Structures are given as structure tokens and as C-alpha cells.
Amino acid sequence: MRLRDLLQAGQLALKVLTGHDLLDRRVRGVATTDLPDPAMFVKAGELVLTELTWHTGPASSRDFVAKLGDVAALVAGTALKVPPADLIDACAEAGLPLLTLPVDVPFSQVTEHVLRALIAELGTPPRPAYAARRRLASTLVDGGSLTKLVTAVAGELDVPCWVLSPTGRVVVGSQPLDAAARLRLAHTFLTARFLPGMVTQEDGTALSVFPVSKGAPHRIANWFLAYAGEQVQGENEDLVVELAALVALERSRLEAAQRIERRVLDQLLTLLESGDAALPGVVSRLHTLHVETEHGLLAVALSARLDDGGGGGEVAVPVLDELLRPLAPGIVTATGPAEAVALVPLAGNTADELTAHVLRGARTLEAGLGQGRITLGVSSVTTGPAALSSLIEEARHALTLAGLSGDRVSVITGDDVSSHRTLLAAIPGELRRAFRSRLLGRLESYDAANQTDLLETLQAYLEESGSWAATAERLHVHVNTLRYRLRRIEELTGRSLNSWDERVDFMLALRMR
């Protein structure tokens, strides 16, 4: 197909900004990217779609266009409302046609149109080597689900096949997959130096891991394929590559509606930050986003800092979406000044359940962070839209406190903000460790050398509010044994457990890691 054929597709409503004399160029494929350096992820003759989130000024436009090479054309979305003049100039100078797409037309619709046209151009009957690949593409273009695609490939390969997220969540699969296998696959995907990779299960069978999109900003924001057996070769390998490309296309289709939601939430966040947000305007935008507050609503903020120094919204938004959406499908996410922010309706869940779910997922992603970090701030719960501004501010404040921790994954909740945990998080890690060592170091050394449980005894005694009977019952020891242990703790630490101040010091030291 040619560029002018795309312009004649009325449902796409594409407009030419520059390159009117180059519309006879052939389109040989389609790619979506918002990476500042797209060179590795686009091919000659492709139609390149971009939301322009990489744009930071004239220099970024010149660099981006130069690195596109011999693509057919560039299609700009509406992240910046109107493509900047410097991008139009850069495309004109490079002889690259620049087209623009209306806000209500998702990239997935353009991709589907191009894919359908290219399939038609292949002609019939197809060569045998391409028959399976064309059947897959036709399944997706004709409205088939991702499940049908994966089932079709599983049938072609004659092995089970799955699409998984980096937290080990099965997006779709041809058959069930147990939790242990999912976590092993996720760990391999996140940590393998090279992909495709392979996992050997406890029963000796192999599972192969294949990335969905090489253009994803980071593995923690990507999906991956898994199938039984070792890495396939020949035509079967082509089949897996084609499935990966089609899964990436389907994911972009699912994300298209979310991008529109994010624009609405971006507007709402800007309105709230301006201080001029009237309640009717807030309610109207929440209604547009289909966000209900009557069963409880909280805000979550996430910051992702990666091993290579990267991060930001390009990674934070899909990561936050992955951590929250499986448990709270009604969420909406947006990119804040330095983090991703989500509004989360609590229908069917509690705030504690949601926080625990997010923390489990983030712990799984930790394997792929290297020396990077994920920090999260979770607000308290509200049931009214009037408190929305303070809710988001609380989540961001909790995020700041979580960032003070030295942990690679750290979560601070609204309840934590009003507790001693906030003070502990604000203390530098080296000082926390020194305080703990001074108070508890001798107990830890004594326990290690003598196989005793003095530290456990101290913690139980404090958590039972100094009750001898309750502590002895909890530890399943006689009161005389407990009395001996507590006296030994006092001798080793030089502190009295009868002093309230000393007890507070001990409790804080036990909380410090």
C-alpha cells in the first residue's frame, strides 16, 4: 500500500503536515515508538506512530527524525495537542512525510488498517511457509481475541503456550500454569542476560521465554511469551516471532483507550494543582473516567528508577498499571511531574488487601531492577470527591517518605504517615543501622553464638505490652524461664526493661533494618 491510500481511509482522518509530494511512498510495515532513539526498533518502509512524549525541544526533533532512517512516514499523535513547528521543519528538511492523527482515533486502528492492507497484498494462495503467520494475523484483524491467537500458536507448535506479565500474571494461556512456574518464568525474564531464555522445572521439563516487544522501555514494563519445550527453530521460530509482534499489537490496542483516560486524568491533576478546582468540575471528570467514590477511593503514586539511570513515566505508568489493574480494574493512571499517579476505586477490596497485592507484585519486579528502585506511596481512603486533592497530595507525600528508605522496593501508606514509621523512614539508613547495632548488637551476637532466642523474647515482651503471663504463653515457656531471659537481656544491653523510655528505644531499634 502507499501513503495516499492511507489518506483515502476516511475513518482514520489523517492529515498531511509536510511531504505532500511524497505520498506515493510504499508502506511495508508499521511500528509504534516513543523512545528518543528509535533507530533499533524501526525498519525501512515502515509507518512510524508516535505520541511525541520524547519531545523536549528542536534538538530532540532533529535527532529523532535523523534516527528514523528510511521509514515511509511519521504519524504524530496528540500528546502535545499539535505537533510542534520544529518537528514539522525537521521532517521537511529530511524529506520525511509527517501526518497527524485526531485524538479520538487510536494508534491501534491505524495499525489494524495497515496490517489488513498488507495481508491483502500478499495474495492467495500463500506460500506454505507463511500460511500459519497469515492465519494468525487474520485472526487478530478479524476481531479474534488474544486467547484465540495463543491457542492457535499452541496448536501449531503442539505445546502449551502463555502470555505473561513481568509480575508472573498470566494474561492469556492455552492451559493453566501453577504459581511456582509463573514466578520462575518471571524471574528468568527479568534477570536473563540474553533472551530468549529457558527455565527448567522441578520435574525436569523445560519452558522457554520470549520477549513480546523489543521496543519496550524496560523489561519490568514488558510482557513475554512462554511455551513448553526448548527454543524452537525454523518456521516455528518465525511463528513465535509473529505471535510476539501480534501480542504487542493487541497490547497497544488495549492501551489506546487508557491513553485517552490518562489525558483526562492529566487535566484533572492539573486542575487540582492549580487550586481552582470547583467540585462540579471534579465530579464531572471523575464521571468521565468512570471512577466511583462511594465504596472508597485511594490514590497511589509510584516512582521507578532503573539500574541504568532511566525511569520516569515511560516505565512508571505501565508498572503502576500492572501492579494495580488485576485487583482493581477500574483504576486510571497518569504521569505526574516525577512519578505515575493512579486513582483506585476500592469496590470489592480493602486498602490493606490492595497494598499487600501491590507490594507482592513489586517484590517480584525487584529481580529486574539491578541497583534500581521502585517506591510507592498509598493514600488513606475517601468516599467523597471533595477530598481528592488532599488524597493525591497524601500519596505523593508518602512516596517522598518511601524514597528516604534505602530499600529497592519501598511502600509507605497513609496510616504510616501518621505513625513512627514515618520518622524511621526519614532517618538515613546508616544512622538506623548504627542505632540498632548499639542497642541490639550484643543480643544478636549472643543469640548467634549460643543458639538462644533473646531477641525474639524481647520483641514478644514489648509487643505484649510488658505482660509476663501473655509473653510466656506466646513463647510457650515457663514464667521463670522468661524472667531469666529478660534479666539476661538487661545484663547484656545495660538497660532496664522497667523504664518506659528504654522500652521505646528497644521498640524503635527492633523496627530498624
C-alpha positions, -999 to 999 in steps of 0.1 A, spaced: 0 0 0 10 36 -5 7 67 18 -21 82 -3 -41 50 3 -40 57 40 -52 93 34 -82 80 15 -93 59 45 -118 83 59 -122 66 93 -85 74 100 -89 111 93 -51 115 87 -38 149 76 -5 157 59 16 184 75 46 181 52 57 158 23 26 163 1 48 153 -29 59 121 -13 26 103 -9 35 76 -35 59 60 -10 51 24 -2 43 13 33 59 -20 42 50 -22 79 40 -3 109 58 4 142 49 24 174 76 41 195 82 70 219 118 63 226 142 92 220 164 69 199 141 48 177 168 35 154 169 -1 167 132 -5 166 121 7 132 127 -6 97 129 9 63 95 14 47 76 13 80 49 38 90 61 50 124 35 61 150 45 83 180 27 102 208 57 127 209 63 121 246 101 121 237 99 158 225 119 182 246 127 209 220 141 215 185 172 194 191 151 164 201 131 167 169 162 168 147 177 138 165 145 117 164 139 123 127 176 116 118 175 83 136 143 71 118 163 64 87 143 54 55 109 49 71 79 56 49 64 84 71 59 96 106 24 98 122 21 121 152 -4 115 180 -18 143 202 2 141 234 13 177 226 -21 186 212 -5 199 180 28 187 166 55 213 173 67 235 145 103 223 150 92 187 143 74 198 111 106 217 100 128 187 108 106 164 87 105 188 58 143 191 58 148 154 59 122 147 32 101 127 56 63 129 53 46 140 86 10 131 92 -12 138 122 -40 118 138 -71 130 156 -73 124 194 -103 101 190 -85 77 166 -63 52 185 -30 40 170 -43 5 171 -69 15 144 -42 27 121 -21 -4 128 -51 -27 120 -58 -8 88 -22 -12 76 -20 -48 86 -52 -57 68 -40 -40 37 -6 -57 38 -23 -91 43 -45 -85 13 -14 -76 -8 2 -109 0 -23 -125 -24 -36 -161 -24 -28 -189 -20 0 -181 4 33 -199 3 33 -227 29 60 -211 50 37 -181 56 4 -198 59 4 -201 97 16 -165 100 -12 -152 78 -38 -172 98 -25 -156 130 -27 -121 116 -61 -127 101 -74 -139 134 -64 -107 151 -75 -83 123 -109 -101 120 -116 -94 157 -102 -126 172 -91 -124 209 -56 -128 223 -67 -161 237 -75 -174 202 -41 -162 190 -23 -180 218 -44 -211 214 -37 -211 176 0 -210 182 -1 -237 209 -19 -258 183 7 -251 156 36 -258 179 18 -287 196 29 -274 231 12 -252 258 18 -215 253 12 -184 275 15 -146 276 26 -134 310 33 -100 326 67 -94 344 49 -100 378 42 -135 367 5 -128 360 -9 -150 331 -25 -126 306 -38 -155 285 -28 -191 282 -37 -223 264 -39 -241 297 -34 -234 335 1 -226 348 9 -231 385 21 -202 407 56 -215 412 62 -219 374 48 -184 368 73 -169 393 102 -188 379 94 -176 344 90 -140 355 124 -142 374 141 -156 343 125 -130 320 136 -102 343 172 -114 350 183 -132 319 213 -115 303 200 -126 268 166 -135 256 151 -159 245 158 -178 277 148 -211 293 135 -224 327 140 -259 339 111 -270 362 114 -293 392 102 -323 371 130 -317 345 108 -303 318 117 -270 301 98 -238 295 111 -212 270 108 -174 275 105 -149 246 101 -111 248 69 -96 233 83 -62 223 120 -53 218 109 -16 218 95 -16 254 113 9 277 124 -18 302 116 -55 309 96 -45 340 72 -27 317 70 -55 290 51 -87 285 66 -120 275 57 -153 258 64 -187 274 59 -221 258 68 -257 268 100 -271 255 133 -257 244 137 -228 220 120 -236 186 138 -233 153 130 -227 116 94 -220 107 82 -225 143 106 -197 154 90 -175 128 56 -184 143 67 -173 178 82 -141 164 49 -134 146 29 -141 178 51 -118 198 45 -90 172 8 -96 173 6 -97 211 24 -63 211 -1 -50 187 -30 -62 208 -14 -47 239 -12 -13 221 -49 -17 212 -58 -22 249 -36 7 259 -52 31 233 -83 37 254 -61 41 285 -41 68 268 -73 88 264 -82 82 301 -48 95 310 -53 127 292 -85 133 312 -68 124 344 -38 147 335 -63 175 330 -79 167 364 -45 167 382 -35 200 366 -69 215 377 -64 202 413 -28 215 414 -39 250 403 -61 254 434 -91 264 412 -108 231 411 -146 235 417 -164 204 430 -187 201 399 -157 201 376 -140 174 397 -172 153 398 -177 157 360 -142 144 352 -145 115 376 -177 106 359 -159 108 325 -133 84 339 -160 61 353 -143 64 387 -167 58 416 -160 71 452 -190 57 471 -172 24 480 -140 41 488 -112 57 467 -75 60 473 -46 74 454 -13 56 446 19 73 434 49 53 421 84 62 411 107 39 392 145 44 390 163 19 369 198 4 371 209 24 340 197 57 355 165 56 334 129 56 346 102 82 347 67 80 334 76 58 304 83 30 328 63 41 359 29 42 342 29 7 328 44 -7 360 18 10 382 -9 -2 359 4 -37 361 6 -37 399 -30 -23 403 -53 -33 375 -55 -71 381 -70 -64 415 -87 -30 407 -98 -30 370 -115 4 375 -82 23 380 -70 52 359 -33 63 357 -15 94 347 21 107 346 28 133 373 58 157 375 82 129 386 60 98 391 29 79 380 -3 86 398 -34 64 400 -69 68 413 -81 34 426 -118 26 434 -120 0 462 -151 -18 452 -147 -54 465 -112 -48 481 -98 -32 512 -69 -8 513 -48 -33 531 -55 -60 505 -46 -36 477 -14 -25 494 -4 -62 500 -11 -71 464 9 -41 451 38 -50 474 39 -86 463 40 -76 426 67 -50 433 88 -76 451 86 -98 420 98 -70 398 127 -63 422 147 -91 404 148 -69 373 158 -37 390 195 -43 395 206 -14 416 174 5 407 144 12 429 106 12 430 90 34 456 53 37 462 31 60 483 -5 49 491 -30 74 505 -58 68 530 -93 62 518 -120 87 510 -156 83 499 -161 118 486 -147 137 456 -141 169 477 -111 153 493 -95 143 460 -68 170 461 -56 161 496 -58 124 487 -33 128 458 -11 151 479 -10 125 507 0 98 482 28 120 469 39 128 504 40 91 512 60 85 481 86 110 492 89 93 525 92 59 508 121 73 488 140 80 520 143 43 526 174 25 513 153 -5 502 150 -13 465 112 -17 469 96 6 495 59 13 503 46 40 527 8 42 533 -14 69 546 -15 51 580 23 50 581 24 88 575 8 93 610 30 67 628 66 63 640 73 46 607 74 80 590 101 92 614 121 60 609 119 63 571 133 99 573 164 87 592 194 78 569 200 41 566 235 42 581 222 60 612 193 35 616 217 6 614 241 22 639 213 28 664 201 -8 661 236 -22 665 242 -2 696 210 -14 713 207 -49 699 241 -59 686 252 -78 717 218 -97 718 222 -107 681 258 -119 687 248 -138 719 219 -155 701 241 -165 672 269 -179 695 246 -197 720 216 -207 699 193 -187 722 162 -165 714 168 -134 734 159 -111 705 127 -129 699 119 -128 736 125 -90 737 102 -84 708 74 -106 721 77 -89 756 73 -54 741 45 -64 717 26 -79 747 29 -45 765 52 -59 791 28 -86 803 48 -116 818 19 -140 815 10 -131 779 46 -132 768 53 -166 784 21 -180 768 31 -167 734 66 -181 736 54 -214 752 79 -211 781 75 -210 819 74 -176 836 106 -184 854 123 -191 821 110 -157 808 122 -140 839 157 -154 834 158 -143 797 147 -108 805 173 -104 832 200 -117 807 188 -91 782 192 -63 807 227 -76 816 239 -77 780 224 -43 770 229 -24 802 193 -12 800 163 -16 823 131 -30 808 112 -14 837 119 20 821 93 33 796 120 53 778 142 22 775 113 2 761 106 28 735 143 27 724 142 -11 722 110 -10 701 124 15 677 156 -4 673 136 -36 665 117 -17 638 150 -6 622 167 -26 594 
